[in-house]
Each structure stands twice: as structure tokens, then as C-alpha cells.
Amino acid sequence: MSENSSKIKFYSGESIPLELHKVRVVQKLHLVPIERRLEALYEAGFNTFRLDTKDVFLDMLTDSGTNALSDRQMGAMMIADDAYAGSQSFVRYQKAVEEVLGKKYLLPVHQGRAAENIISNAYIRKGSIVPMNYHFTTAMAHITQYGGKIEELLYDEAYVINSKHPFKGNMNLEKLEKCINKHGAANIPYIRMEASTNLIGGQPFSMENFRGVRAIADKYKIRLVLDASLLGENAWLIKQREEEFKNSSMAEIILAMTDLADLVYFSARKLSSSRGGGICTDDYAIMKELEPLVPLFEGFLTYGGMSVREIEAIAIGLYETLDEGMICQSPQFIEYLVNAFEKKGIPVVTPPGVLGAHVNAMEICSHIPQKEYPAGALAVAFFLISGVRGMERGSVSNQRDEYGNETYADMELLRLAVPRRVFTLSQIKYVEDRMTWLYENRNLIGGLKFVYEPPVLRFFMGGLEPIDDWPQRLMAKFREDFGDSL
Ligand SMILES: Cc1ncc(COP(=O)(O)O)c(C=O)c1O
């Protein structure tokens, strides 16, 4: 029987995500007073990306590069083979890709967006259309940089915040065929499927749906690209939610998924709890099309801009993705937090997905119009009253259209990421506690406006400010209710 914590029942009947690891290396955290957190927000332009970790208590910005490393990964990093060319670390990375992802050709890149750059450079031309289940910020930015456009083809259910649909990341197959017929297969260099659609609440797609996409790709002879950055958790949810796979191993599910794609790319910062990235394929012609771009943008073909230590950590991390006890930890903590929020009436995306709990800012801050960025406002308000740093996943994270007009996001979410094996249950309970207080005081949250807006990926370094003194009023209420508590 596979080890995962949902198999462990408590006598009390409580549903508790029990940790299947022990902590052996720790990092001290600091919870600075709310007055300092307010100063920090002004210094950071009311953008949680720009906060310093010295002011952050629980860093729930992302799981990217922040998942806990295992003892085996750290051990492997000590025996890395430093060489510009022909490093044995790369040979071990290749072997792991072949065994775990089932692809024989591997092109190393320094992170996920570097893979997106290379794929877009090779295939996107002015007028190209890339149909996808949903966009990710960097994927879309690269496609548009090279003159292409994206089309998001989800089922309506995906946009329903509170749903029981197990696979909200499914591609709408009817819309996909319509899109191909409208634009013509010749203008569609590839179809992109993103495992565990990041921006709509970490929602997976089903194997059945992915097979359907493959059939359409075959019919029209279009390449199928899989963004596998969050593949492990998508595979785990397939095991939980898709009858056909309930007795399959993680290895079988992952191989069945990658087998359907012509080209697989990933951010190793996410997929394998490490850093770096990769592009892999079984198709020699595809490999040859992309290969020359790696030394141009990334580095030689056996390191691709990464340190050999990171390469060793990726190889081990890929094997560990097959361990249910490891991969279930983050989704089960997320489920716990989402259920706790729901019990308190706090609007949150359901069913619980992967990556993090996604709080519905559009509803919590229904008094803030989208042009004043409700998700951005909720993110900074939550940091102010808790020291917990989440990420805005709403209109601030959207890019302007080709004419420079603001485009509003389908959802205004505050994502509270739960990286693998990083937080304890009492820390998660702290998040629940502070969010409950903020929800009760939500009328004190106000809007934001941009004061500095970078032209590309504005959410990373953009600067905002509150539209009035609402942060001061929120802080005063915190002091009233919590006294001298941190
Ligand atoms: C689904 C998905 N694709 C691509 C990327 C980009 O990867 P990276 O941050 O390593 O460039 C991310 C990063 O969060 C992601 O979530």
C-alpha cells in the first residue's frame, strides 16, 4: 500500500494532514510588529514581490524555488561534477528525465520561462495563435513578445469559484476544434496544456481530457506542448479523482501524461523542489529545432545556465516526485486550509487545488472596483495584519492589450502558496486565524493605484499606493483588537 497521509486515520475522527517527514534543518523566522510591516509596504510600493524577507513571517508568495530540499537532494549536491561540457551531473539528470518523464532528449534551461523563450523563439511568428487551457504569465508574455496571441479554451465550470468539478483545468475540446478551424492549423504552431492551471486556483486536468486534446492535435497535425511545472500534483489529483487511475502508481500516471505530449517543459523550481528547468521530447526533429537556441540563450548543452549542484538536485527531485508521501503533502495542507476557510465563510476557490489556497478577493473586497485591484489590496492588507506574504493573482498580474488598454482578470485571487514540506500545521492555523479576522474587518480594506507600471510583467516590480489612508485605519483596528500582539 502506498504511503500517503490520507491513509492515516485519527481516532478522534478529525481529518489532519499528518507530516510524513521530520525537520532536520531549520531557518529562524521573524514576526516584526505591524507598524514596521506598514513601513515595509510603503518601501515595497504596496507590492508583495518587492518585500524583503526580513519583514516577512510566513512566505506564501510562491512554491517556486521554495519547496524544502530533501536530505537526498542535499547529499547529491555534494557530489556534483563540475565541468563546462560533458558533466556527469547532466548524465544523471538525463537519466532521471528518461525514467520519470519518459523522454530521451533533454535540453537544460535555467528556469521555466527560459524554456518558454526558446519554444516561442522557435515556433511563434507574427500572427501565430496558441490555444491553451489557461495562460501562465510568463508563457503568455513570451508568446506575445514574439508576435503571437493566445486563446484560452476552458469549460465554463473553470470560472465558477465554488465548484465540485474535479478537473477545472480541462481544455474545452469543442472550443479547441472551433479555434483550429477558425485560424487554420498552419497558424497554430502548438497547443499548450498546463498541468494544474496556476492562475485559476491550481486546478488540474484529467487524463481523459488530455487524451481528447491529443486526438485533436493528431487530427490536425499540431504539436502538443505540456507545461509540466506542476505535473506531480496534477498526477496525484488524477489518482485521487479519476476512477481509471485510482490504483495506478505516480510513475504510471506521470508517464501516461508525458507520453501524450510531443514536447514537455518545466520549471524545476516547482516540479522537482530545486532550481532550473528543462525541455524534453522524444522527437528528434523537435530537439534539433530547439537545440541551437540553448547555447545562445542559456549556456552549453550540458548545463543550460544552471549550476551542477542544482542539476543533481533536479535529478533526485524528479525521482522524489514519484513518492506519494512527498507529493501529497502540499495538496493536503491546502485542502486543510481551504476547508478551514470555508467553515469560517471565507470565500475561497474550490475544490482545493494545488500550489496554494486561493482566496476570492472579488467577493471579499466586493466594495473595491476591479480598476482598484481588489486582489492586490487583499494581498497587502493580509500582509499588514499577519506578516504572511501571499501573491496577487488578478488584474495586477494581467498584461495590457496590444493597444495599451487595461485588461481585467477573470478572477481576482489572493494566492497563499503552500510549498512542499515547509510549513507546520500551527503556522497554517495562524494563517486561518488572521484571515478570519481580516474577513470580519474587510470593509476597512481599500483600493490601490499604480504609480509605476513596467511595460512587461508589471506585477513583478510595479509600484502601487493606497487610494487613501485605509492601511492606517486597518492597523488601528488591529491594535484595538490584538493589543500589543505581534
Ligand atoms: C505553470 C508554470 N509555468 C511556467 C512557470 C515559469 O517558471 P519559472 O518561474 O521557473 O521561470 C511557472 C512559474 O511559476 C509556472 O507556474
The ligand as a Tripos MOL2 file, in Angstrom:
@<TRIPOS>MOLECULE
LIG
   16    16     1     0     0
SMALL
NO_CHARGES

@<TRIPOS>ATOM
      1 C1          2.7370   26.7190  -14.7780 C.3       1 LIG1
      2 C2          4.0280   27.4730  -14.8350 C.ar      1 LIG1
      3 N1          4.7070   27.5580  -15.9820 N.ar      1 LIG1
      4 C3          5.8610   28.2240  -16.0670 C.ar      1 LIG1
      5 C4          6.3980   28.8660  -14.9860 C.ar      1 LIG1
      6 C5          7.6700   29.6690  -15.1250 C.3       1 LIG1
      7 O1          8.7020   29.0450  -14.4520 O.3       1 LIG1
      8 P1          9.9330   29.8720  -13.8410 P.3       1 LIG1
      9 O2          9.3990   30.6990  -12.7120 O.co2     1 LIG1
     10 O3         10.8890   28.8190  -13.3790 O.co2     1 LIG1
     11 O4         10.5010   30.7100  -14.9160 O.co2     1 LIG1
     12 C6          5.7300   28.8110  -13.7630 C.ar      1 LIG1
     13 C7          6.2750   29.5120  -12.6040 C.2       1 LIG1
     14 O5          5.6780   29.7290  -11.5910 O.2       1 LIG1
     15 C8          4.5070   28.1060  -13.6840 C.ar      1 LIG1
     16 O6          3.7960   28.0410  -12.5550 O.3       1 LIG1
@<TRIPOS>BOND
     1     1     2 1
     2     2     3 ar
     3     2    15 ar
     4     3     4 ar
     5     4     5 ar
     6     5     6 1
     7     5    12 ar
     8     6     7 1
     9     7     8 1
    10     8     9 2
    11     8    10 1
    12     8    11 1
    13    12    13 1
    14    12    15 ar
    15    13    14 2
    16    15    16 1
@<TRIPOS>SUBSTRUCTURE
     1 LIG1         1 GROUP 0 **** ****
